[in-house]
Amino acid sequence: MSSLYEHDSPLAYRVFVGAFLEGDLAVRIQALREQYDSKTARITPPHVTLAGTYWHFGPPTPANEAAALRALRDLAPQLSAFELTLGGVNIFTGANPVVYLQAVPSAEMLAVRARLMDVLGTDKHREFIPHLTLAMRLKPKKAEAMLSELQRSEWHLRRFTAPIRALQLMQRGKSDLAWRAIGVFPLS
């Protein structure tokens, strides 16, 4: 377990386990993200974080996540693939608002998350609100304008489904420009 002080270290890095979208829906959501916040869009493809983000200490290499990689490789065959349902645009307010596409917390998704917590430990979320980040680098007024615009669009009014057939363990060091997949785990 890392301490809060290690987050300031140049050797602090983060990991998370995500459910990544594929196909046409991923392309459409990525285009939407690029329209409003191209920097966030470049950091990682469209996904819903199921476990994380966890801070670890050391060089950001797959070797430093060997135990997590083994645990996830062993766990994945016990986890069922599921349908991810997205729709409805909302915002986490504050100094750094996050505009997001809501993800329905289905029983299947929550079961996968619970098993991930069993293996990886509790994460930063006091309350798990599954979501797909659309923008997180906008000033509050621009984020509110984006929210208002998107709440009149199909992204708020419709529901979209995506099959989740695998999970990915992602890693990012302090000097990394983007997250990288260090493990892909097919679900049963």
N, C-alpha and C positions, 0 to 999 in steps of 0.2 A: 504494500500500500504506500502511495506517495504522500508526502506532506504538502501543505499549501505552498511552502517556500520553494519546493522543487518546480512549481509551475513557472517561476521566474527564470529558471536555469535554461541556458541554451540547449541543454540535453533533455529538456522536458519534451515529451511528445504525447499525442492523443491517439486513441483508437476508438472505433465504434463498429457495431454490426448493423448493417443496413439491408433493407429489402429494396432492390433496385428495379426500376421499371425498364421494359424493353419494348421495341417495336414502335409503331406509329404514335401511340400515346406518349411515350417517352420523348419522341422527337417534337411533338406538339408542345409538351410542357417545357421542354428545354428552350424552344423558340420564345415562349412566353417569358421565361426567366431572363433570357438574353435581352428581350425588349425593355425590361424594367431595371435589371441589375446584372449587367454582363460579368462583373467580377465574381459574384456569387455563382453564376451559371458556370464559370470556368473552373471553379474550385472542386466541384464534384457533380456527377450526373444526378438526375432526379431520383430521389429515394426517400424512404421513410426509415428513420433511425429506430431500431428495435431495442438496442442495448448500447448505452454510452451516453455521453462521451466519457471515456476513462482517461485520466492523466497517468502517464508512466514516466519513469526516469531512466535515461540512458540514450544511446544512439538510436534513432528511429529506423531500425532494421527489422526484417521479418524474424531474424534469429532471436531478437529480444522478445518476440511474441510466440516463441516455440510452444510454450505450455498452452497458451490460448488456442493456437492453431491445432494442436493435438486434441484438446478438449472439444473444439468445434467439429473437427473431423469425426470424432467418436459420437458426438451428439446428433449431428445432422441427419443420419439415417433414421433416427427416432422421431424426427420432426416431420409433420405433414406439410406438403405444399398447400397454399391457400390463395384465395382471391382477395386482392386488395381493392377496396372500394374508396374512391376519392370523389370529392365534390363539396362545394361550399368554400368560400374564401373568407379568411378571418385574419386577425392580427394579434400578436403579443405586443402590447404597448410598452412604452418606456423610452429611455434616452436613445436606445438602439432598437427601434421596432422591427419585428419580423412579420412579414406578410406571408401567409401560408395557405395551402390547399389542405382542407381537412381530410383526414383518413378515418374511416369508420373503424372503431375498435372492436372488430369481430371477435367471437370466441376463439376462432382458430389463431388469429394474430396474437391475442393475449396469452394463449397457451404457449406459443413459440417464445414470446417475450419472457414468460415465467420460467421456462426451461433455461433460457439464456442467462437469466439472473441467477439461477441455481448454479450454473457453471462458472460464470464470469464475476459474480457478485453484484451487489446493488450499484446502480448508476446515479447520475446527478439529479434525476427527476424525482422530485417529491411527489408529484402527480404526473402520470404518464398521459400526455395529450398527443396521440399520434398525428403527425402532419408531414407534409412535403413542403419544404421551404421554397418560396418563390423569390423573395427578396429580403435581404437583411442589412444592406448597406445604404439605406435611404434615410434622409432626414425625416423627422416625424411628419411634417406637412406633405412631403412627397409620398410617404408611405400611406397616409390617410387618403390622398388623392388616388393612389393606385387601388387601395381597398374599395373606395367608392366606385371607381370605374369597373373593377372586376366583379363587384357584387351585382352589376347589371348585365353580366355576361353569362355565357353557357357554363363557365367554370364554377359559378355559384349556383346556377339554376338546375344543372344536370348532375347525374352521377356517372362516374367512369369506373370500369373495373380493369384490373391488370392481374394476370396470373403471376404469383411469386413461386418460382420453382427452385430458387437457390438464395442463399444469403452470402454476403461478402463481409470479410473483416477488412476494415480500412484503417490506414495509418497516415499520420501527418506530423512531421517535425516542425519546429519553430521556423526554420528557414525554407521549408518546402512551399512551393507556390500552390500546390493542390494536394488533395488526398489521393492516395494510391491503394489499390486492392492488393492485399498480401495473401489473401486466401478466399477461394470461392467454394461454397459448400452446398451441393445439391440436396434438396429435401426429398423425402419419400413421397 
